[in-house]
Amino acid sequence: MKIVTIIGARPQFIKAAVVSRAIRQQGKLTEILVHTGQHYDENMSDVFFSELGIPAPVHHLGVGSGGHAAQTGRMLLALDELLPSLAPQLVLIYGDTNSTLAGALAAAKLNIPVAHVEAGLRSFNRRMPEEVNRVLADHVSDLLFAPTDGAVENLRREGIAGPHVRQVGDVMYDATLVFGSEARNRPILADLGVREKEYVLATVHRAENTDDPARLTAIFTALAKVAHNVPVIVPLHPRTRQALARHSIHHAPRDASPHTEREEYYQGVRFVDPLGYLDMMALQCGARLIVTDSGGVQKEAYFHRVPCLTLRGETEWTELVDLGFNRLADPTTSADVEAAISVALESRPDWSVGANLYGNGTAAETIAAELAQQGERGA
């Protein structure tokens, strides 16, 4: 069976790395990778392909950045032209980005079956573009690979149930197991001059935070206060860098380090350029606390047994909050964020409670096997 896999953003590269590997090992499937270009610079795209052994995309749409409607529209136009020429028996999509939605809609309009990896997640906040993307993608998909029992239940409540829904586990957990030992040997902690369990790692990129100057200021003001006592490292997403400049939240350059063209600080908060998957994993493993607004990083914190604070009012990974591995802090004021970080720094979760929340590390193999069976059935 010929599969076209559509990816375009950093989290999808990680997921595709293990699934594409399993597809190649399956031997009954042919995969063509299409990169939409949603994430397009070296630090956000190319480094993942080289580090994770992902085959080079056969087609690169070069869509680039832009507003949600414009970006998704350009992807749809390009895919509508490309997919018929490739004649796949199935289109494979991941997660909840604009690339996910465009791939799902383009394939559905062309009557090509769609398989969605990471189906069924819900934050129940329709103001999030990602929530809209994942809901729409699920409702046009023919195969739904859910990471958890909760995701399967979410789909059932929306009338999506039956043998085409599979609870397979989480492919990001697979990736952690595959690449973990290599990541732990990376020298990035030494390069940055920090010691294990003596720093906070923070990531901020979600539009609800970066596009709101009050929320963005609250986050970085709180991080700056925390940095008086504990080093805070922020790999700076391009959207966040642009937002800091747009909202006049100034940061000062310092001498260069191995992981940034120029080292920058905001009142003691240390900025570095976006990191590859292995360096980021190494920093996650060594952190005392991870502060993030990313869905994927919440899970990775759990995989590495590091407490997490999520800078949102809700999360699609509700089980992590329910079991005490993750806390939520809606960043409306800097005082609230600072207080939440202080509490999270002292937290001591019982990691034994949540064994096998996301499967046993064989999600990618299960997905590849199911795709091969679909091919034999004539998907």
N, C-alpha and C positions, 0 to 999 in steps of 0.2 A: 504493500500500500504506500502511495506517495502522500506525505504529510508536508504542508507548509506551516512552519512555525513563525509566528509574528511576534517580535520583541522590539523594545525601543528604549527601555529605561533600566537603570542600574539594578533594581531588585529583580527584574526579569532575567537579566544576564546570569545572576546567581542561580535562580531556579532552573533555567534552561541548561546550565552547565551539567547538572547531574541527570536531568531527563534526557538530554541529547546523547549523553554518554550511554545511558541505558538503552536508548533507541538503537544506537550503533551496535551495541552488544546483542540486541535482540535478533538481528540478522534478517528479519522479515519485513523491515520497514525502510523506506527511503525518505530522508528529511531534507527539506530545503529551508534554510534560514533566511528570513526577510527582516532587515533592520529598518525601522521607520525613521530613525534619526532623531527621536524625541530627546534623548541624551546623546550628545554628539561630540563633546570635546574629549581629549585623551584621558583625563582623570575620571571622567564620568562614563566612559564607554570603552575605548581601545584597551586600556589596561586590564579590564575584566576578561576580554577575549584571550589575551596573551597569558594571563595568570591562571585562568581556569581551564585552559585547553578547549575552549569553544571553537568549533570550526568557523572560519570567516564567513560572514553572510554572503549568500549568492547574489542578493539584491539589497541595495541600500537606497531608501527612498529620499533621504536628505531633507526631511521635513523641517527640522530645527525647532526653535522655540516659537512662542506666540500664545495668544489667548486660547482658551479651551476650545471654543467653537472653530476658530480659524485653524488651529493645529489639527483637530480631529477631522475637519473638513478636507484639509489637504491630504491627510492620510487616506481618507475614504476615496477620494478621486484617484490617487495613485494605485491603491489596492484594487479598485474596481477595474482598472486597466490591466494590472499585472496578473491577478489571480486566474482569469480565463486562459491566459497564455501558458500558465504553469499546470493547469488542469489537475489540481490535487483531489484526492478522495476525502481529505479532511484538513481542516485548519485548526492548529493548536495555539491557544492563547493562555496568558498567565496574568493573574492578579487583577489590578483595578486601575490601570493607567489609561490615558487617552489612546495609547497604542492598543490596549486590550479592547476597548470599546470599538475602535475603528476596525480592528480585525474581525470582531464578532459581527458587526453590522454588515461589513462588506461581504463576508462569507455567506451570511444568512440571506442577503439580497440576491446572491448568485446561486442559492440552493446548494451550497457546499456545507456538509456537516461540520459542526464546531465542537471542539473539546476544550473545556475550561479548567485549568489547573488553579487551585485555591478558590474553588467555588463555595458559595454559601456564607461567606463572612458578612457580617452586618454590624455597623456601628449605630444604626437607626437614626443617623443624622443626615438628612437629605441635603443639607447645606454643603456637605463635603462633596466635591466633584468625584472623589474616589468611590463614594457610596453609590452615586448615580451610575457610574461606570460598571461597578460590580453587579448591581441589580439588573441592569439592562443586559449585560453579557450573560448572566445566568439564564435569563428568560428566553434567550435565542439559542442557547447551547443544547447540543444533542447528547453530549457526554459531560458529566459534572464530577470532577475529582475534588472531593471535599477533604480538608485536612483534619477535621475533628467531628465528634458526634454532635456538638453544638451547631456546626455549620450544616450538617445534614438536617437537623431539626429546623433551622431557619428556612431551608429550602422547602421542607414539608409544609410549614405554615403558609408558604406562598404558593402552594399547590404544585410544587415540583418534587415528585417522588417516583420511585420505581427502580427498575434495574439499571437505568441509565445514570443513576446517582451512586457514586462509589465513595466510601470513606477509606482513604488510602494512607493517611498520615501527611506529614508536612515535608515537602521537598527541601525546604531550607534546613531542616534538621539533618536530612541526608547530606547536604553540602557541608554542614558543620563537622560531621563525622569524617567525610572524605578529605577535607582540607585542614582540619584542626591541627594536626601535628606539624604540618608545614608552617602554618601561621604562627604557632607558638615559638618557632625557631627564628622568627624575624627579629631584627635588631632595633625595631622602631622605638621601644621604650628607652634604650640606651641612647639612641640618636636624639631623642627629645629631652633626655636628662631627667626622666621621671622613674620612680620605683613602683613596683607592683603593689597594688592596693593602697596607694598614697595619692591618687588623683581622681578627679571626676571627669568623665567623658560626656560631652554634650553634642547633640545634633539637632539642628533647627532648620526645617525647609518647607513645612506645610504652609500652603497659601493663607489659611486662616490666621496664622501667626505672622508670616512675613509681610502680608499685605495690610496688616492693621498696625499702625505705628504705636498705639497704646500697648498692645500685647507684646510687640517686639521689644519695646523699651522696657516693659515689665520683666521680660525674660532675661535680657542682658544686664539690667540693673541688679537683679537677684543673683545672677551668675557672678557678677563683679564683686558683690558682697561676700559670696561664698569663697571666691578666689583669695580673699584676705587670709584665709586659714587653710585652704586645701587647693592645690593647683587644679585649674579647670582648663581642659583642652577641647577646642571646638574645630573639627574639620569643617571648613566653611563652604557650604553649598553655593553655587553661583547665584541662585535666586536670593539667598540670604545676603550675600555680598552686595548685590544690587539694591536690596531693600534697605540695608544699613546706610548706604550712600543716599538713597532716595529720601529716607526719613531723617537724614542728618545725624545719625548715630555714629559718631566719628571714632575711628580706631587708628592707632599710631604705628608706623612701621618701625621695626628693629632690624638687627643684623640677620642675615640669611641663615637658615638651618637646612639640613638635608631634605626636609619635607615641605619646603615652601620657598618660593622665589624670594620673598622677603617676609621675615617673621613679623607678625602683627599682634597687637594687644588692644583690648578694650578694657581699661581700668583693671588690669591684672588678668583678664581672661585671654588665654592664648589661642590665637587662630592659626590653623595650618590649612594648606590646600586640601581639596578632596583626596581621599586615600583609596588605593586599591583594596580589593576584598581581603587579601591576606594581612595587610598592615592594619586595616580596620578591625579585623578579627583579633589580632594580637592586642590592640589597644582595649578592645572590649574585655578580653580575658583578664587583663591586668587591672582593670578599673575597680575602684572601691564602690562607685555608683555610676550608673548610666542615666542621663537625663535626655529625653528625646521627644519628638513628636512623630516619629516614624513608626509605622506598623511593623515593618520587618525587624527593626532594631529592638523593639519590645521583646520579640521572640528570641532574638539572638542573645539578649541579656539573660533570659531564662536558660537557654542552652548552655551558657557559660557560668551559670549559677552566680550571677551578679545582680544585686537589687536594682530595680528600675523605677524611675519616676517619669510619667508620661505627661507632657505639657498639652493636655487636651481635656475636654469635659467628658469624653466618652472614648471607648476603644472597641474595635472589632474582636480583640483578643480578651474577652471578658473573663475567661477562666484564670488568666494570670492575676487579675485583680481579686477575683473571688478567693484565690488560694494564698494571697498575700505576697506574691512575687513582684507585683507591679502596683504602683499607686498612681492615681490621677490627680492632676493639679491644673485647673483651668486658669491660664495665665492672665487674669484680669488685673491683678496688682502685683507689684514687685514684692511686697511684704508677704502675700500669700505664697508666692513661688519660693521665696527664701525660706519661709517656715516649712513648707513641704519638703524642700531639699534637706533641711536640717533633720527632720524626722526620718527621712529615707536614709540618710547617712548612718543613722544609728540602728536601722532595721536589721534583723537577723532572721530571715525567712527559714522555714523548715522545708528544705528542698526535697526531703524524702516523700512529702505528701503528694507531689505532682509527677510521679514517675510515669513515663510513657504517655504524657499528654499529647504528644504529636507523633506517635507511632514509634517504630523500632528502627528507623533508618532505611527502610526498604520502599518508601513511597515511589521513588523514580522507577524502580524495577516493576512495581505493581502497575504503574501507569503504562509503561512500555509494553508489558504483557497484555494489558487490556486493549491497547491500540492494535497490537498484532492480531488479537482475536477479532476485533472489529473488522480488520482487513480481510480476514478469512471468511467473515460473515457477509462481506461485500458492502462495507460502510459507504 
